Amino acid sequence: WILKAKVISTMGGNVSYCPTNGALPYDGESLCVARSLQYIPQLLFVALALPSLLYLHRSPPPASTLHFPLHAVRWILMLVLLLVSLVEAGQVMIFNSQFYGREAVPVGLYLPLLVNVPLVACTFTVAHMAEIRQRSGFLFVLVVVWICSCATRAALIHDYSSWPDSLDTDIRPKTCFVIAAIYVLLLAADSYVLIIEWVKSKRSNYNVSASVKEDEDDEANMVFRDAYVNLFSKVTYWWFGKQILQVGFKKPLEMSDLGPVSKKESSDAAYKAIKSAWQKELTRAQIGCRKPSLIRALGRVFWKTTAFAGLLLLIANSLLFYGPLAVNLIVKYVEDYEAGTLPDYADTITLKEFFSNGYVVAVTVFFTTVISSVIMQCHHLIMFRVGVMMQTGIRAMVYEKALRLANWSSENSGLTTGLLLNHMSSDTESFPHLGFLLNQAWATPLTVVVAIILLVLDLGWSALIACGVIIVLLPVQGKVAAVLARYQRKTLRFSDNRLKKVNELLQGIKLLKLYAWEESFRKAIEIVRNSELRTLLRLTLMRAFILFFTTVTPILITLVTFGLYTILEDDPLTANKAFTALALFNLMRTPLLLIPFLVNMSTQSYISLQRLSKFFQARELTQPLQGQTMSLLRLESRQNNELPAGVEVQISDGSFCWDPEQQEPTLSDISLSFPKGKLTMVVGRVGSGKSSLLSALLGEMTTLSGTVTWNDEKSPIAFGAQKAWLLNDTLKQNILFGGELDDEKYRAVVEACALVPDLEMLPAGDKTEIGERGINLSGGQKQRVSVARAIYSNSRVVVLVRDCVSVELAACHSDVSAV
């Protein structure tokens, strides 16, 4: 009451703390006392929050900033509290202007609200600082504030209940009750966090999930802070500007500035999830006697994330409809204001009267547009990340599948190099956009249908007849989609053929230049490329056709609607109806523009998924064929005591072939063993099966009968192929092959493989960059580098296929001695 007297004396004689005009049941000292009680939690909170914030700001940051439980729930509740507080402030302004006039200023109405809004902002800050400093004890301050706030709101509700006739009509008791309910929910949430954190601190063996431990391990060097920031920073990308854009403003960004990727969003995690779902789909398809579907497998992995993003998109699209509907209210309010026919409020302000006020509608349009944009961008980010996860996971599966394909499967199934390259690039290129448009497939038609319904309610049957243009164009778009799919398949076939021929040209470029075959190869590639370009031209024309019709459709519907309205309807076309219809037509423009992209991406993605599904079903070396067993490295690994002493690998009555469909073994009745720690050489005529025998040991052939048994000790196997395979890297890195450098071992391997003279001839020694496929090395040098890599790997088993053929005789003797 001393505060009340000082405020009135300071602001002048036309100011009263709680004036009364005798007309309202809410005028009175009891309600002013109830409103004055709101000062207590605010002042108490400010007194406790300021030193708390100062202490939290100066305290050192923890090693981990994982979110408290119910993090997102608390932020959403605080945001709703802020919006409801703004509604309460708006109703006070309307209440004052309507009942007290501009001559009197009711401080008792305004001052608690002016303190309540900063209170919400301050609670945001305390909750955020307590979370990033991992000091859950400071949430006790918020608990005290919520208890006091609940008490003061309870007093207000009790005071409002003294006038039961106004409870059902006035908006102020409703907003007061909503704020009180939010206070109760915040009290429960912060109390729950306090209890959970207290239990964690008292129990040293508190069970922490593996995912939480992974998050703590990832966070140390993490620059991509999306998983560790608060909800406000996440939806506004505030952390991105602080972590990335500030660095990019000072210097060009490099890969090291971006930091590592979280384990949950790594390509390995995406690959394992999609691979597991695909294996389950194969099993279910085999049981149900149906074809496996890659679409079903992807749906099982990402359906939860897609459903959540779809809910966000539904909310965002629903909020967008408020703008066109608000145009009618604003135009009507302006017309009534100019005519002086604004409605006079009764003793109370109802919910409908409040949201019919022009100023309130304008502010609401602003907030709904901002919230809709934020939610829409959250949906786009989530779905784009889903698309990227699909792309990386499927690409990893393609890489793995390409390594596991049997030679006979590749030849008989037409799995050429060009087809594999298309699977790795073109077939997965559209997946990020597919994730972006996945929910739009149902949201776009729904938005158009709702807009048409609102147009019919606004303009009558003329809008429905005009919107029939869309129904007429649907079969046309369906036909165009079928044509697009056909041209898309033809384009991919031509692309596969072109890549195959280009790869053959590059592989045999030396022979091609030697025999001067450039012109014939150029013509062959140009023929395929011209066919591909003609198909691409037709495909582009069809896309332009459907884009043109989609762009023209909203304009055509608008003209037809307004033209038919003047003919069919008796009512004149007023300004509010016209502006509302134009806003709805403008809202339909974006969904209609998305339709061609949806058709294009849907057909392209469907065809790509079909091709990938067929590719993933190709036979592997580990897959049985018609009851046969396939040879696989250590497929039948026995204990050491089951193999003869000193034996590394043993073949017992083995029969092997490359193509199991021929049923004729390439090698038959093979029984032999390879001793440990000794050099074993397989010698024979050309075509006698030496390389096939080693391929059978490594699991590259189909085992028709018998067994291949490896020692139980699990160690890597080094393999030197008949044709050396080298990285496009330095000679040193080709020998290390990703391993750690041991200088003494490295020098010994280089000397044992007779590479010292080669290093002396190379311009940069072992740091010389080796070109594609070892183009700047001789055949003997490439083989010696391949042998050196196998020996440096420290593998217990080294398999070399004809490594002395291309090596000079003096160096060959040194190689054999080194092995």
N, C-alpha and C positions, 0 to 999 in steps of 0.2 A: 504493500500500500504506500510506503514511502517512495518506491520507484514510480508508482502511478502518479503521485503528486508532483514529483520532479519532472516527469515527462510532460505533463499538462502545462506546468508553469514555464517550461522551456520553449514549447512550440506555439504558445500564444493563446489568446482567449477563444478563438474559434475552434479549438481542439478540445475534445472530451475523451476520457478514457473509454467509456462505453455509453455513448449517447442513446437516447430513446426517443422515438417519435410516437409512442403509445399505440402503434398499430400492430406491432409484432409480438407474438408470444415469447420470442427469444430475448427481448429486451429485459434487462434486469440485472441486479447486482449478483445474483447467484451464478449466472452464466459467466459473468466477468471474473468471478472468483475461480470458477472451474478453468477458464482459459488462462488465468494467471498461474495456475499450478503447472502449466507446461514449461514455465521458466525453470523449474527445479531441476529436471534431468539435464536440460541444456547447460545450465550453469555448473552443475555437478560434473558433467562430462568434460566441459572445457577446463575445469580445474584439475581433473585427473588426466586428460588427454595431452595437454601441452607438455608437462614433464615426461610423460610416457613417450611421446613422439621424439622429444629431444634425446632421450636415452636410447631409443631404438635407432635413431639416425646415427648416433656416434658409436654404437656397438659394431664390432667387426662382422662382416657377412659370413654365414656358415658355409661349409663345404657343399651342402646340398640345400636346394630350395624347392623341395617337393611340396605340392599343394596339400593343404589341410583337407580332411574329409569334408564333403558337402561344399567344396569351393565354388563350383558353378551355381549351386542352389543359393548360396549366400549372396553372390553378386547379382543374380537375377532378382532376388527379393529386394535388395537395396535399390536396384534400378526401378522396380515397380513402386517402391516407397517414394522415390524421388518424383516419379510421374504423378502419383496420387497427391503428393504434397503440392505440386504445381496446379493440379485441378482444384485443390482446396484453396490455394491462393487466388485462382481465377474466380471462384465462386464468391470469395470475400469481396473482390473488387466489384463484381456485379451487384452483390448485396448492398455494398456501400453506395454505389452510384444510383441504385434504384430507390432505396428506402431512406438514406440519410442525405443524399444530395452531395454536391461538391463543396458546400459551405462548411460542413462538419467533417472532421477527420477522426474516425473511431480508432484510436491507438490500440484499444483492447482487442480489436479484430486483427490488425495488421502485424503488430509487434511479435506475437508468438509465431506467426508464419515466417516472418523475416528471420527468426532465430531457428525455426525448424529446418529450413532448406540448408543453411550452413551446417546444421547438426548432421544431416545425412551425408554431406560431403566430408565432414570430419570423420564420421564412422567408416567411410570408404578408406580414408587414409590410414586410420589406426589398424583396420583389418588387413590392409595391404602390407604395412610395415611389419606387423606381427608375423605375417606369413613369410615374407622374404627374409626376415631375420630368424625364422623358426622359433619364435618366442610365443608359444601358445598361452602362457600365463597372462599375457596382456589382454587376452580376450575376456578376462574377468571384468575389465573395465567396461567392455561393451555389454556384458551380462547385466551389470548394475544399471547401466543406462536403459536397457530394454525393460528391466523390471520397473524402474521409475516411470518410464514412458507408458507402459501398460497401465500403471496405477492412475496416471493423470488422464489417459484416454478413457479409462473406466469411469472416472469422475465426470467427464464430459458426457459420456453415454448415459450415465445416471441422470444428469441434469436435463438432457434432451428427452429422456423418457417421461419427464413431468408433463410434456405436451404430446400425448399419444396421437392426437388428431393429425399432427404434422409429420409423424415418423414415416408414414407411407408415401408422402408426397415430396417432402423437402430432401434436397440432395445432401445437405450438410451432415445429418446423422449417418447417412450411408457411407460417405467418405471417411467420417470419423471411425465407423465400425471397421472399414477396410484397413485403415492405418493401424488400428488396434490389433486386428488379426495378423498383419504383417509383423508387428512388434512381437507377437506371441511366437510366430514361426522363427523369427530371428533369434529370439531367446532360446527356443528349443535347439536350433542349429548350433549356436555357439556353446551352449551347455553340453551338447553331444561331443563337440570337438574337444572341449576341456576334459571331459571324462576319458575320451579315447587317448588323448595325449598324456594324461596323468597315468593311465594304465601302462602306456608304453614306457614312461619314465620309471615306474615302480617295478616293472618286470623286464629284467635284462634279457631274458630268453623269449621276448615277445616275437611271435611268428610274423616275419616280414616276407611278403610274396617275392617270388623270383623276379617278377616284372619290376617291382619297386627297386630291388637291388640293381637290376640292369639300368634303370633310370639314374640311380645314384652314380653308377660307374660311367655312364655316358656324359653326365652333366659337366664333368671337370673341364673338358676341352670343347664343349658344345657352343657353337655360334648360332646355330638355328634354334632359337629359344622358344619356339612356338609352344612346346609342351610344358614349359616351366614358368610362363608368364601368367598374369591374371587375366580374367575374362575380358576386361576392357581393353587391355593391350593386345589381346589376341584378335578381337573382332575389328579393331581399328588399325592393326599392324604397327602400333607405336614402337614395339620392340625392333621391328625391321629397320625403321629409320635410325634408331639409336645404335643398333649393332652393325648394320650393313651400309646404309646410305651415308652415314658420317665418315666411314672409312673410304667409301668410294668417292666422296667429295674431295678428300685429301690426296688420293692416289688411285691409279687404275686397280680395279679389283683383280685378285689372282685366286687360284683354287685354294691356296693356303688360308686366305682371308675368310673363306666360307666355312672352314672347319669340317669335322666329320659329320656323317649322317647318323641319326639315332638308329639303334638296332631294330626298333619296331618298324622303321620305314626304310630299312636297307633292302637291297635287291635280294639278299639271301633270305630274309624273312618273307618277302613276296614270293620268291621261288618255292620255298618250302610249303607255304600255305596253298598255292595253286597246284603244286605237284601232288600234295596229299589229297586235295579235293579231286584231282583228275584220276588218281589211282582208285579212289572210292567210286567215282563215276564209272570207271571201267568194270569194277566188280559188280556194281548194281546193274549195269547194262548187260553183262554176261548172265546174271541171274534172271533178269527180266526179259531176256531174248530180244533186245532192242539195240539200236545204234547208240554208242556213247556220244554225249553232247558236251562240247567244251563250254557252251553257254551255261548249262546247268552247273558245271564245276565252278565257273566264275561266280555264278549267283550264290552258291553256298558259301563262298569266301567273303563276298562283299555285300551281302544282302542287308545286314544290319546297318552298315555305314550308309548304304544307298537309301534305306528306309528313313533313317534319321535326317539325311540331307533332303529327302523328298518332303518330309514334314516341314522343314525350314522353308523349302520352296513354296509349299502350300500356304504357309503363313505370310510369306512375302507377297505372293500374288494376291492373297485376300486383302492385304493392306493397300495394295495399289488401287483397288476398286473404290476406296473411300474418296480419293481425289475427284473422280468424275461425279460421284454422288454429292460431294460437298459443293461442287460448282452450282448445283441447283439451289442449295441452301444459301450460298453467298449472294447469288443473283437475286433471290427472293428477299433476302435481308436488305440489300441495297435498295431494291424497289420500294419496300415498305418504309425504309428510312427516308427516302426522297419524298414519298407520299405522306409521311407523318403518321403511318398506320402501324407502327410497331406495337406489339401486344403489351398491355400493362400486366405486370406480374401481380399475383395475389399476395397473401401474407408470406408465402414461401416460394422458393425456386425449385421447380421440379427438374428431374434429370433431363427430360425432353426439352424444357425451356432453356436449360443451361447449354446443351449442345446444339441448340438452334440459334444461339447468339452468333452473329457474324464474326466477331473477333475470336471467339472460342473456336469456331470452325476453321478459321484461317490458321491459328496456332496448331490445331489438331492435324490439319493437312501437312503442315511443316514437319511435325514429329512423326506422323505415319510414313511420310516419304523417306525421311532419314532412316527410321527403323527398318522400313522395307528394303532400302538400299543396302544397309549393313547386313541384314539377314540374307539377302540375295547373294552378296559377295561371299558370305560364309559358305553358302551352298556351293557356289562356283569353286571355291578353294577346296572344299572337301571332295567334290566329285572330280576335280582335276587331279587331285592326289590319288584318288581311286584309279583313274585312268593311267596315271604314270606307274602305279603299282602293278596294274595289269600288264602294261607294256614291258616293264623290267622283268617281272616274273615269267612271262611267256617267252621273252627273248632268252632268258637263262635256260628255260626248258628246251628251246630250239637248239641252243648251243650244245646242251647235254645230249639231246637226241641225235644230233649230227655225229657226235663222237661214238655213240652206242649203236649206230645203224650197222647192220651186217652188209658186207660187200654185195652179196647176192640180192639183198633187199633193195639196195640202191639201184642196181642195174635193172632188175625186173619191174620195179615200181615207177621208173622214170624219175627218180629223185636226183636230178642233175644239179650241178653246181649253181646254175642260174636260179633254179627253183629254191635251193637252200638260201641263197642270198636274198631272194624276194621274201622268204619267210622271216628272215632276220631283220629286214628293213621295211619293205612296203606293207607287208601284211600286219605289222604292229605299229605302223606310223600313225594310224588314225585312232589308236586307243585313248590317248589323252583327250581328244575331242569327243570320243564316244562317251567317256565318263562325264564330260561336261553336259552332253545332250541326253544322257540316259533318262533322267527324270523329266526332261522336257517332252519326252515322247507322250506322256499322259498329261502333263501340266499344260502344254500348249493347246490341245483340243478342249480341255476343261475351261481354260481361260476364255477361249472363243465362244464356247457355249454359254457361259455365264454372262459374257458381254452381250450376246444376242438376246438373252432373256431380259436383261436390264433395258436394252433398246426397245424391246417389244412393250415392256411396262411403261416406257417413257413416251414412245411415239405410236404405239399401237401396231396394227397389222401391216402397215406400210414397211416397217422395219423388218418384219418376218419375211415378207415377200422379197425385199431387197437382199436379205441374207441368204435367200435361196440360191444366189449366185455361188456362194461357197459350196453348197450341196451339189450344184451342177459341175463345179470344177473338181470335186473329189474323184470321180471316175477318171477324169483326164490326168490328175496327178498320180493315180494308181497305175494307169497305163504308162505314163512317163517313168515311174519308178521301175516297172518291169523292163522297159527299154534300157534304163540306166544300168540295171543289174546285168543285162546281157552284154552291153558294151564294156562294163567293168570286167567281166570274165574274159572277154576277148583281149582287152588291154593287158591283163595280167599274163595271159598265155603268150602274147607277143613279147612282153617284157622278159618272161622266163627264157624264151628262145634267144632274144637279143643278148642277155647276160651270159647265156651259155656260149654263144659264139665269140663274144668279147673275151671271155675267160680263156677259151681255146686259143684265141689269137695271142693273148699275153703269155700264156704258158709256152707256146711254141714260137716266140718272137724271133729267136735266133735262126731257127730253121726257115721261118717265113722270109727273113731278110736274105738268107743265103740263097734261096731258090727264087727270089724276086716274085713272091706270091702276094705282094701288098695289094695290087689292084683287084685280084679275084676275091680276096678276103674282104676288101672294102665294099665291093659290090654286094657280096652276100650279106654283110651287116646292114648295108643301106636298104636292101630289099625288106628285111625284117623291120628295120626302123621306120621306113615309109608306111608299112602296114600298121605299125603301132601308132604313128602320127595321124593316119586317117581315122583310126578308131578313136583316138583322143579328141580329134576335131569334132566328130559326131557326138561324143560324150559331152564336150564343152558346149556345143550348140543346144543339146537337150537341157543341160543345166541352165543355160541362159534363158531358154524358153520358159522353164518353170519359174525361174526367178522373176521374169517379166510379168507373168500372170499373177504371181503372188504380190508383186509391188503394185500392180494396177488394181487389184481386187478391193482394197479399202477405199480407194478413191471412187471406184465404180459403185460400190455399195452406198457411199455417202450421197452421191448424186441421185441414185435411184430412190433412196429412202426419202430425201427431202422433196423430190419430184412427186412421188406417190402420196406423201403426206398431205400435200395441198389438194389432191384429187379425192382421196378416200376419207379423210378425217374432216369433221365439221369444225373442230376447234382450231383457232389460229396458231401458227407456229410462233410461240413466245420465245423470249430471249433465254429464259432458264431451260426450256426444253432443247433449244438449238445448241446452246453451249454444253449442256450435259451430253447430248448425242455426239457432238464433235469430240468431246473428251473420251467417250467410250470408243468411238471409231479410232481415235489416236491410240488408245490402249490396245486395240486389236491389231494395230499395225505391226508391232514387234512379234507377236506370236505367228502372224501370217508370214512374215519374212523368215521366221525360223523353219517353216514347213519344208522349203526346198533343201535346206541344210540337213534337216532331220531325215528326209527321204534319201539324200545322197549318202550321208554318213551311215544310215541304217543299212542300205544295200551294200556299201563298201565293207562295213564291218561284218555283216552277215556272211558275205562271200569269203572274207579273210578268215573268219572263225571256222568256216567249213573246210577251207584248205588246211588250216592248222590242225583241225581235228583229224583229218585224214592223215596228215603227216605224223601226228603223235601216235597213230595206230599202226605205223609201219613196223615190221618185225625188227627186233633187236637180237643181239647175240645171246642175251640172257633169257629170251622168251622161248618157251617150247613150241614146237610145231607138230601137231597131230600126234601127241603122246611122246615125241622125242625129247631127249634131254640135251641141253645146250652147254657147250663148254664155257666155263667162266673161271677167271683167275681165283684160285683158292675156293672154288665152289664146293669141293669135297676135301676139306682140310682135316687131316687126322692128327692124332697125338704123335709126338716124336717116337714113342715106343712102338707104334704101329708101322712105321717105316723102317727099313733096315738102317742100321747105324751109319751115319755119314752120308745119307742120301738127302738131297735137296728137293728133287721132284721126281715123280715116277709115273710112267704111263703103263697101264695094265690092259692088254687086249683092246687097244684103242683103234677105232675106225673113224675117220674124219672126212668131211667134204665141205666145199664152199657153198654149193647150192643144194639144200636138202630135197628140193623138188625133183632132182634128177635121180636120187636114190642110188647113185653110184659113188662109192667112196673114192676120194682122191688118195688117201692113205688108209691102209687096212692092216689089221693084225699087228699093231705096233705095241711092243712091250720093251721098255728100256728105262733106265734110271740115270740121273745125273748126280754125281757126287758133290759134296760140299767142298768149297775152298779149292777147287781144282779147275784147270782149263780143259773144257771138253769141246772138241771140234767135230763138226758134222761135214763130211766131205763126200762129194758125188758129182755125177755128170750134170750138165745143164738140163733142167726139167725133171730131175729125179725126185724132187719133193723136199729139198733142204729147207727152203724158206717156208713151205707149208707146214713142216714139222714144228718150226719155231712159232709159227702163227697159231698152231694148235695148242702149244704150251701156254701162249698168252691169251687164249680164249677167242681168237679171231676166226675160228672155224667151228662148224657144227659137229658135235660129237654124236655119231650114229650109234656107237656102242663102246663099252669100256669106260675107264675112269682116268682122270688126270688128277693126281694127288700131290699137293704141295706141302712142304713142311709147315708145322703149326705156327712157327715164329713169324710174326707179322712185321715185315720190313719192305721198303720200296724196291722196285725192280727197275734197273736202268736199261734202256733199249736204244740201240743204235741201228737205225733203219738202213736199208740198202741204198737209198737215196737220202743223203744228209738233209736234215731240216734245220734251218737256222733262223734266228730272230733278226728282225731289222733293227739291230742294236750294235753296241760295241762288241768286239771279239771277247773281251773280258766278261761281259754280261752274258754272252752266249755260253761260256764255260760255267759261270756261277749258276745261271738259270734260276735266279731268284733266291739262291741260298746265301748264307753269310760268308764273308771273305775270311779265309784262313791263309795268311801270306805264305807260311812254310808249306802247307799242303798244296797251295796253288802253284808255287814254283816247282814243286816235285812233279805235279801232274803235267805241267807244260814241258818239262824236260823229258818225262817218260813218253810223251806222245810226239816227241821230235818237232815241237812247235817253236823252239828257240830260233832256228834259222828263218822261219816264216815271220816271226815277230820283228826280227832285225830288218827284213825287207819291207815290211809295211811302214807307211809314212808316220803313223802315230803309235806304233807298237800294238799293245793289246787294247789301246783306246781307239783304234781305227774303227770307224763306223762301217758295218757290213751292210751292203745294199740288200734289196729285196731278193730273197732266195739265194743269198750269197753270191751276187752277181760279180763282185770284185775279188773273188777267191777262185783258185783253181779247184778241180775236182778232188785232188789229194788233200789240199788244205781244208776243204769243207769236211772231208771224212775225218781228218785228224782232230778238228774242232769238235765234231760229233763224238768221237771216242773220248776226248778229254772231258767233255761234259758228262758222259756216262761214268767215267772213273771218279771224277770229282764229287759226284752225287753221294758217294760213300754207301752205295747200295750193296747189299749182300749178294745179289744176283745181277749179273750183267749179261744181256743178250745182244750180240752183234751179228748182223746179217751181211755177209760179204763185204766187210769193211776194208779188206786189203786189196780189193779189185782195182780201186781207183787210187791207191796209195803207192808211191814209189817203193821199190823193193827194199832199199835200205831203211826207209821209215817204217815199212811193214814189219820188219824183224824187230824194230824197237817197240812198236805197238804191241806185238804179241808178247814180248818179254815183260812189258809193263803190266799187261792184264794178268 
